[in-house]
Amino acid sequence: MSPAAIVDELVAFDGPPEVFLRRLLMAQCQLGSADAGAVLRAGEGGRPEALAVHPEPQAGAPAPVWLAQAAEAMAAVVASAQTAVFPLHTTEELYGQQARQHLVLLPLRGGGQVRGVSAFVLAHDDSAVLEQCRERLELTVTLLSLYEMRLSLQRRQGDLDLFAAAMSVAAAINEHQRFKPAAIAFCNEVANRWKAERVSLGIQRGAYIKLQAMNQTEQFNRKMQLIQDIESAMEECMDQQVEVVHPAPPEAPYIWRAAEQLTTKHGPTAVCSLPLRRGDETIGVLTVERPADRPLNLRDAEGLRLTCNLCAALLGNLHDSDRWIGAKLALSAKRAGGALVGSEHTWAKLTAVAVSVVVLFLVFAKGTYHVEAPFIVEAQQGRVIAAPFDGYIKMVNVDPGDEVQAGESVLAQMETAELRLRRASLVAEHLRYLKEADLARRENKTVEVQIAQHQADGVAADIDEIDHWLSRSDIIPEVSGVVVEGDLKRRVGQAISKGDVMFEIAQLDDLRARLRVPEDRIADVEKGMTGDLATAAQPGVYMRFEVDRIEPMAQVDDQRNVFIVRVRLLDESGRLKPGMAGVAKIDAGKRSYAWIWTRQAVDWVRMKLWF
């Protein structure tokens, strides 16, 4: 066979993959002048496994040496994704003799990655011949990609065919306005499409299934054993809520006793029962029987499943609308009564009862009405520490929130190098003036002595001033407390002017809370009321307080009016620190829970409608 004919045969091949791989290897060996070939892929655990070998080894025979070498080199070829050629030595060759055979490994790509390799044995030692054979083998690898593309297109076409079959069955149902002819048309169309001997449709009636239609049958007697066996198989499917197939595979997790009885008594046939679901409700079962030698395959089962899902709602709606008026009213009454007192909608009923109990509780039960407001802890007394002179910050030892002791803690240090240089210069100048005054005194120059002494005194005053500044270069607090302002560590090395605020120390012996009560709640607050507050730092610790003072002037906070209410802490016990924030609740008397929870909405309506 010519090479073109070989390629054409492989391009047109549409058989199973294992047969195609064997034919492909045979053709590749012929076109590439190879003695043997194999297709390898990574199996479980990354171990190489052979999908096809040409020529096929005899049963029980050991694997060829070249195949073992190909398996060892497979990982390197997959990693590099490049064709590799290795010398293939045999036991008959002498040591150091040039190899007469070579092993060619071609990477097999798919899905953007290397999925395996093709290995070929070439009995050539000429590099030019080897290169020609390698090029021909690389060209033949594309035949595998073409075959995979054809399989993918066939699967897509198969999916479209299944959908078209399901749509044709649905169209056959839509041609009828009554349930009975629609059910018969449904069974006939399924039987024609899937080449079934008998197709039966059953609808659920209470805990049982009643057969409603069969293909090519308009009337049937329910007392017939066949009908009873079909209904038993349908009920078996409905009870398990799964598809029941017989003959069943060994690992099937369902029971198929009724299906087996149906095929034994009225067969032999292959039976498949599928539930018909409308939403979450199973309304019936479809049972399909085919000859025992032609059971449903996976594609057939997928098509039937798609058809049932597509047509279940159509059949269910026709069945409900086709019942006589009395049955419809009885069904509606039954559903309403079941929804009210039956086991259905249990959570909805419990919710309604719970809502009623909650409404009665809200109207008649009373609880403490709390006026809720954010607060911040502040100290009654504090001390501001300012920069002692113009200079630079050398070191900062504390952060906001640190506790400090009066006369002991060093808060920060000012840079003194420039002051010390200036002092040294002034000391030298002071000595110079003293020497001038001493020289003038020896020469009895009274005026010069007074001038030099006056200048020396001025320089000494400047030295005293610098010494005063140096003595204050360590910022030491005069009172004990906690640092509430003064995050200066990021300003180390920056200039600071004399009088600029560096730290604020708050004393901890007398703390209070400042509440910001909204304007629409201030009328409910009076002096002397008590309550509880909790900080964000300790949300589970509640501290009692008493309203001490209500400021008469409102303030604007976050675009709303608030009133400042100052409270006195009754059991602070040292747990609070200045600057802490949280939520406070003022006890404003007893009210019904309905009034408490609707007060804001009622006030808003009153403001809008003026009543």
C-alpha positions in Angstrom: 0.0 0.0 0.0 1.3 3.4 -1.0 2.1 6.0 1.8 -0.7 8.2 0.5 -3.2 5.3 0.8 -2.0 4.6 4.3 -2.5 8.2 5.4 -5.9 8.3 3.8 -7.0 5.2 5.6 -5.9 6.6 9.0 -7.5 9.9 8.4 -10.8 8.2 7.6 -10.6 5.7 10.4 -13.5 6.1 13.0 -13.0 2.9 15.1 -12.1 2.6 18.7 -8.9 4.2 20.0 -7.0 1.0 20.8 -7.4 -0.3 17.2 -6.4 3.1 15.8 -3.2 3.2 17.9 -2.2 -0.3 16.6 -2.8 0.7 13.0 -1.1 4.0 13.5 2.1 2.3 14.9 2.0 -0.1 12.0 1.8 2.7 9.5 4.5 4.8 11.3 6.9 1.9 11.3 6.3 1.4 7.6 6.6 5.1 6.7 9.5 5.7 9.0 11.4 2.5 8.3 11.2 1.5 11.9 11.6 -2.1 13.1 9.2 -1.6 16.1 7.2 1.0 17.9 5.1 1.8 21.0 2.9 4.5 22.4 3.6 5.2 26.1 1.9 7.4 28.7 2.3 8.1 32.4 0.0 5.8 34.4 -0.9 5.7 38.1 2.0 7.0 40.3 3.8 8.4 37.2 4.8 4.9 36.1 5.0 4.5 32.3 2.5 2.2 30.7 2.2 1.0 27.1 -1.0 1.7 25.2 0.0 -0.1 22.0 3.1 -2.0 20.8 4.1 -3.0 17.3 4.7 -5.8 16.7 2.6 -7.1 19.5 4.6 -9.2 22.0 3.6 -12.8 22.6 1.5 -13.5 25.7 3.8 -14.2 28.7 6.9 -13.0 26.9 9.2 -10.4 28.7 9.1 -6.8 27.5 11.7 -6.0 24.8 14.9 -4.3 25.9 14.2 -1.2 23.8 10.7 -0.8 25.4 12.3 -0.8 28.9 14.8 1.8 27.8 12.0 3.9 26.2 10.1 3.8 29.5 13.2 5.0 31.4 13.8 7.9 29.0 10.1 8.9 28.8 10.3 11.4 31.8 13.1 13.4 30.2 11.4 13.6 26.8 8.1 14.7 28.5 10.0 17.4 30.5 11.8 18.8 27.5 8.9 18.4 25.0 11.5 17.7 22.3 12.3 14.7 20.1 15.2 12.6 21.4 17.4 10.0 19.7 19.3 7.5 21.8 21.8 4.8 20.7 20.4 1.3 21.4 23.1 -1.2 22.3 22.6 -4.9 22.3 24.4 -7.7 24.1 26.0 -8.9 20.9 27.9 -5.6 20.3 31.5 -5.3 21.5 32.5 -2.8 24.1 33.0 0.7 22.5 31.5 -0.4 19.2 29.2 2.1 17.6 25.5 1.2 18.0 23.8 -0.2 14.9 20.3 0.7 16.2 18.8 3.9 17.6 15.7 4.7 19.7 13.6 7.7 18.6 11.2 9.2 21.2 8.6 11.7 19.9 6.5 13.8 22.4 2.7 13.5 22.0 1.1 16.8 22.7 -2.5 17.5 23.6 -4.4 20.1 25.6 -1.4 22.4 25.7 0.9 19.8 27.4 2.9 16.6 26.6 0.7 13.6 27.5 3.0 10.8 26.4 5.6 9.6 23.9 5.9 7.5 20.8 9.0 5.2 20.7 10.5 3.7 17.6 13.5 1.4 16.9 15.5 2.4 13.8 18.1 -0.1 12.6 20.4 2.6 11.0 23.7 4.0 12.0 23.9 6.7 9.3 23.1 10.1 10.8 21.5 11.3 7.5 19.2 8.3 7.2 18.3 8.7 10.9 17.4 12.3 10.4 15.2 11.5 7.4 13.4 8.8 9.4 12.9 11.1 12.3 11.4 13.8 10.2 8.9 11.3 8.6 8.0 10.0 12.0 7.3 13.5 13.3 5.0 14.1 10.4 3.0 11.0 11.2 2.4 12.1 14.8 -0.2 14.7 13.5 -2.4 11.8 12.5 -3.1 11.1 16.2 -4.2 14.7 16.7 -6.5 14.5 13.7 -8.1 11.3 15.2 -8.6 13.0 18.6 -10.3 16.0 16.9 -12.6 13.6 15.0 -13.6 11.9 18.3 -14.3 15.2 19.9 -16.5 16.3 17.0 -18.3 13.0 17.1 -19.0 13.4 20.9 -20.3 16.9 20.3 -22.5 15.7 17.4 -23.7 12.9 19.6 -24.7 15.4 22.3 -26.6 17.4 19.7 -28.3 14.3 18.4 -29.5 13.5 22.0 -30.8 17.0 22.5 -32.6 16.8 19.1 -34.2 13.5 20.1 -35.4 14.9 23.4 -36.8 18.0 21.6 -38.6 15.8 19.1 -40.3 13.9 22.0 -41.3 17.1 23.6 -42.7 18.4 20.3 -44.8 15.2 20.0 -46.3 15.9 23.5 -47.0 19.5 22.6 -49.2 18.5 19.7 -51.9 17.2 22.2 -54.0 19.1 24.6 -55.1 16.1 26.7 -52.9 14.0 28.9 -53.9 10.5 27.6 -53.0 11.1 23.9 -49.9 13.1 24.9 -48.7 10.2 27.2 -49.3 7.6 24.3 -47.4 9.9 21.9 -44.6 10.2 24.4 -44.3 6.4 24.8 -44.5 5.9 21.0 -41.8 8.5 20.3 -39.5 7.1 22.9 -39.9 3.6 21.6 -39.2 4.7 18.0 -36.2 6.8 19.0 -34.5 4.2 21.2 -35.7 1.0 19.4 -37.6 -0.3 22.4 -40.0 -3.2 22.5 -42.2 -1.7 25.2 -42.3 1.7 26.8 -44.5 2.4 29.8 -45.4 5.6 31.6 -46.7 5.6 35.2 -47.9 8.5 37.3 -47.7 8.6 41.1 -51.0 8.2 43.0 -50.3 8.5 46.7 -47.7 5.9 47.6 -48.2 3.9 44.4 -47.6 4.1 40.7 -50.5 3.7 38.3 -49.7 2.8 34.7 -51.1 5.5 32.3 -49.8 4.7 28.9 -47.9 2.2 26.8 -46.5 2.5 23.2 -48.9 1.3 20.5 -51.5 0.5 23.2 -54.6 2.6 23.9 -56.4 0.2 26.3 -55.1 -2.3 28.8 -56.5 -4.2 31.7 -54.9 -3.4 35.1 -55.6 -6.9 36.3 -53.1 -8.3 33.8 -50.0 -9.7 35.5 -47.8 -7.8 33.0 -49.3 -4.5 34.1 -48.9 -5.3 37.8 -45.2 -6.3 37.3 -44.5 -3.1 35.3 -46.1 -1.1 38.1 -44.0 -3.0 40.7 -40.8 -2.2 38.8 -41.9 1.5 38.6 -42.6 1.6 42.4 -39.1 0.1 43.0 -37.6 3.0 41.0 -39.8 5.6 42.7 -39.0 4.3 46.3 -35.2 4.5 45.7 -35.4 7.7 43.7 -32.7 6.4 41.3 -32.5 4.9 37.8 -32.9 1.1 38.0 -31.3 -0.9 35.2 -31.4 -4.7 34.7 -29.2 -6.6 34.0 -27.5 -4.5 36.7 -23.7 -4.1 37.0 -22.0 -5.9 39.9 -21.3 -2.7 41.7 -24.9 -1.3 41.4 -26.0 0.3 44.8 -29.7 -0.1 44.2 -32.3 -3.0 44.4 -33.5 -4.5 41.2 -35.7 -7.4 42.4 -38.9 -6.2 40.7 -37.1 -5.3 37.5 -35.6 -8.8 37.5 -39.0 -10.3 38.0 -40.4 -8.3 35.0 -37.7 -9.4 32.6 -37.9 -13.1 33.8 -41.6 -13.4 33.5 -42.2 -11.3 30.3 -38.8 -11.4 28.6 -36.0 -11.9 28.4 -35.6 -8.1 28.1 -33.3 -5.4 29.3 -35.2 -3.0 31.6 -34.4 0.6 32.5 -36.7 2.6 34.8 -36.2 6.4 35.2 -38.0 8.7 37.6 -39.9 11.7 36.1 -39.2 14.8 38.3 -41.0 18.1 38.2 -38.7 20.4 40.2 -38.1 18.6 43.5 -41.2 16.4 43.2 -41.2 12.9 41.6 -44.5 12.7 39.6 -44.0 9.3 37.8 -41.7 6.7 36.3 -40.8 5.8 32.7 -39.9 2.1 32.0 -38.1 1.1 28.8 -37.7 -2.5 27.7 -35.4 -3.6 24.9 -34.3 -7.0 23.6 -31.9 -8.7 26.0 -29.1 -8.7 23.4 -29.4 -4.9 22.9 -29.4 -3.4 26.4 -29.2 0.4 26.8 -25.7 1.7 26.6 -24.4 4.8 28.3 -25.3 7.2 25.4 -28.9 5.8 25.3 -29.3 6.2 29.1 -28.1 9.8 28.8 -30.6 10.5 26.1 -33.5 9.0 28.1 -32.4 10.9 31.2 -32.4 14.2 29.2 -35.8 13.4 27.6 -37.4 12.6 31.0 -36.0 15.9 32.5 -37.3 17.9 29.6 -40.8 16.3 29.3 -41.7 15.6 33.0 -43.1 19.1 33.6 -45.1 19.0 30.4 -46.7 15.6 31.2 -47.3 16.6 34.9 -49.1 19.8 33.9 -51.3 18.0 31.4 -52.1 15.4 33.9 -53.2 17.9 36.5 -55.2 20.0 34.1 -56.9 17.0 32.5 -58.7 15.9 35.7 -62.4 16.6 36.2 -63.5 19.6 38.2 -64.4 17.6 41.3 -61.0 16.0 41.4 -59.3 19.3 40.9 -61.2 20.9 43.8 -60.5 17.8 46.0 -56.8 18.0 45.1 -56.7 21.7 45.8 -58.5 21.2 49.1 -56.2 18.3 50.0 -53.1 20.3 49.3 -54.4 23.3 51.3 -55.4 21.1 54.2 -52.1 19.2 54.1 -50.2 22.4 54.0 -52.2 23.5 57.1 -52.2 20.4 59.3 -50.2 17.8 57.4 -46.5 17.0 57.5 -45.7 19.3 54.6 -44.4 22.8 55.1 -43.6 22.0 58.7 -41.1 24.8 59.0 -43.5 27.4 57.6 -46.1 26.3 60.2 -43.6 26.5 63.0 -42.5 29.9 61.8 -46.1 31.2 61.8 -46.7 29.9 65.3 -43.4 31.4 66.5 -44.3 34.8 64.9 -47.6 34.8 66.7 -45.9 34.1 70.0 -43.4 36.8 69.4 -46.0 39.4 68.5 -48.0 38.6 71.7 -44.7 38.9 73.7 -43.7 42.2 72.1 -47.1 43.8 72.8 -47.6 42.7 76.4 -44.1 42.1 77.9 -42.1 45.0 79.1 -38.4 45.5 79.2 -35.9 48.2 80.1 -35.7 51.0 77.6 -32.0 51.8 76.9 -30.8 55.0 75.3 -27.7 54.0 73.5 -24.9 56.3 72.7 -21.2 56.1 71.9 -18.7 57.4 74.5 -15.1 58.2 75.1 -13.2 58.1 78.4 -11.4 61.3 79.4 -9.5 62.5 82.4 -10.7 65.3 84.7 -7.2 66.7 84.9 -4.2 66.6 82.6 -0.9 68.2 81.8 0.5 69.4 78.5 4.3 69.2 77.9 5.7 71.6 75.4 9.1 71.7 73.6 11.6 73.6 75.9 13.6 75.2 73.1 14.0 75.2 69.3 15.8 72.1 68.2 15.5 68.6 66.9 13.9 65.5 68.5 16.7 63.0 69.3 14.8 60.1 70.9 11.2 59.2 71.9 10.7 56.6 74.6 6.9 56.4 75.0 3.8 55.8 72.9 0.3 57.0 73.6 -1.2 54.8 76.2 2.0 54.3 78.2 2.0 55.0 81.9 4.6 57.4 83.2 5.8 58.5 86.7 6.4 62.1 87.7 10.1 63.0 87.9 11.3 59.5 86.8 10.1 58.6 83.3 12.1 60.1 80.4 9.5 60.8 77.7 11.9 62.0 75.0 15.3 63.6 74.5 16.2 66.7 72.5 19.3 66.9 70.3 22.0 68.7 72.2 25.0 68.5 70.0 24.5 71.9 68.5 23.9 73.5 71.9 27.0 71.9 73.3 29.1 73.2 70.4 27.6 76.6 70.9 28.4 76.4 74.6 32.0 75.4 74.0 32.3 78.4 71.7 30.8 80.7 74.3 33.1 79.3 77.0 36.1 80.1 74.8 34.8 83.6 74.2 34.2 84.1 77.9 37.8 83.1 78.7 39.0 85.5 76.0 37.1 88.4 77.6 38.4 87.5 81.0 42.0 87.6 79.7 41.4 90.9 78.1 40.0 92.3 81.4 43.0 90.9 83.3 45.5 92.4 80.8 43.7 95.8 81.0 43.8 95.6 84.9 47.6 95.1 84.8 47.9 98.2 82.6 45.6 100.2 84.9 43.1 100.8 82.0 40.0 101.0 84.0 37.6 101.7 81.1 38.9 98.7 79.1 38.6 96.5 82.2 34.9 97.4 82.7 34.2 96.8 79.0 35.8 93.4 78.9 34.2 92.4 82.2 30.8 93.5 80.9 31.3 91.4 77.8 32.4 88.4 79.8 29.3 88.7 82.0 27.1 88.7 78.9 28.7 85.6 77.5 28.4 83.9 80.9 24.6 84.7 80.9 24.3 83.0 77.5 26.2 80.0 78.8 23.8 79.8 81.8 20.8 79.9 79.3 22.3 77.1 77.3 23.0 75.1 80.5 19.3 75.6 81.4 18.2 74.3 78.0 20.6 71.3 78.3 19.2 70.5 81.7 15.7 70.3 80.1 16.8 68.3 77.1 15.4 65.2 78.8 11.6 65.6 78.7 10.5 64.4 82.2 6.8 64.7 83.3 5.9 66.6 86.5 2.8 64.5 87.1 2.1 60.7 86.9 -0.5 59.4 84.5 -0.9 58.0 81.1 0.2 59.5 77.7 -2.9 60.3 75.7 -1.2 62.5 73.0 2.3 62.4 71.6 3.0 59.9 68.8 6.4 61.4 68.0 8.5 58.4 67.1 7.9 59.1 63.4 9.2 62.7 64.0 12.6 61.6 65.3 15.2 63.9 63.7 12.7 66.6 62.7 12.8 70.1 63.9 10.4 71.4 66.6 9.8 74.9 67.8 9.7 76.1 71.4 6.2 75.9 72.8 5.0 73.2 70.4 2.9 70.5 72.3 4.9 67.3 72.5 2.9 65.2 75.0 -0.3 65.3 77.0 -0.4 63.4 80.2 -3.7 62.4 81.7 -4.0 61.5 85.4 -5.7 58.2 86.1 -7.1 59.0 89.6 -10.2 60.7 88.3 -11.8 59.5 85.0 -15.2 60.2 83.5 -17.0 59.3 80.3 -18.4 61.7 77.8 -21.5 60.4 75.9 -22.8 61.7 72.6 -26.5 61.2 72.8 -28.5 61.7 69.6 -30.9 64.6 69.4 -34.0 62.4 69.2 -33.1 60.5 72.4 -32.0 63.4 74.7 -35.5 64.0 75.9 -35.5 60.5 77.5 -32.3 61.2 79.5 -32.4 62.9 83.0 -29.7 63.7 85.5 -29.3 60.9 88.0 -30.1 58.1 85.7 -27.8 55.1 85.7 -26.6 52.7 83.1 -23.8 50.5 81.9 -21.0 51.0 79.4 -18.6 48.7 77.7 -15.4 49.5 75.9 -14.3 48.1 72.6 -11.1 46.8 74.4 -13.2 44.8 76.9 -16.7 44.2 75.3 -17.6 41.7 77.9 -16.9 43.9 80.9 -19.8 46.2 81.9 -19.3 49.2 84.2 -22.0 51.2 86.0 -22.3 54.9 85.7 -24.5 57.8 86.8 -25.5 60.7 84.7 -23.8 63.8 86.2 -24.4 66.6 83.7 -26.2 67.3 80.4 -24.8 70.1 78.3 -27.6 72.4 77.1 -26.0 73.2 73.7 -26.1 70.6 70.9 -23.0 69.8 68.8 -22.7 68.6 65.2 -21.1 65.1 65.0 -21.0 63.2 61.7 -23.6 65.5 60.2 -26.1 65.0 63.0 -26.9 66.9 66.2 -25.8 65.3 69.5 -25.8 66.4 73.1 -22.9 65.8 75.4 -23.8 63.9 78.5 -21.1 63.6 81.1 -21.3 60.6 83.5 -19.6 59.6 86.7 -18.2 56.1 86.8 -19.3 54.1 89.9 -17.2 50.9 89.6 -14.4 51.7 87.2 -11.8 49.7 89.3 -8.9 50.8 87.2 -9.9 49.1 84.1 -10.3 52.2 82.0 -7.8 54.4 80.3 -8.2 57.9 78.8 -9.1 57.7 75.1 -11.0 54.4 75.3 -14.2 54.3 73.4 -17.3 52.1 73.3 -21.0 52.1 73.7 -23.0 53.2 76.7 -26.7 52.3 77.5 -28.7 54.6 79.8 -31.6 52.9 81.7 -34.6 55.1 80.8 -37.5 53.1 82.4 -39.8 50.2 81.5 -41.6 50.1 78.2 -43.2 47.3 76.1 -40.8 45.7 73.6 -43.1 46.7 70.7 -42.8 50.4 71.8 -39.1 50.1 72.2 -38.5 48.6 68.8 -41.0 50.8 66.9 -40.4 54.1 68.6 -37.9 55.4 66.0 -40.2 54.5 63.0 -43.3 56.0 64.8 -41.4 59.2 65.5 -40.4 59.5 61.9 -44.0 59.0 60.7 -45.2 61.6 63.2 -42.7 64.1 62.0 -43.7 63.5 58.4 -47.5 63.4 58.9 -47.8 65.8 61.9 -50.0 63.7 64.2 
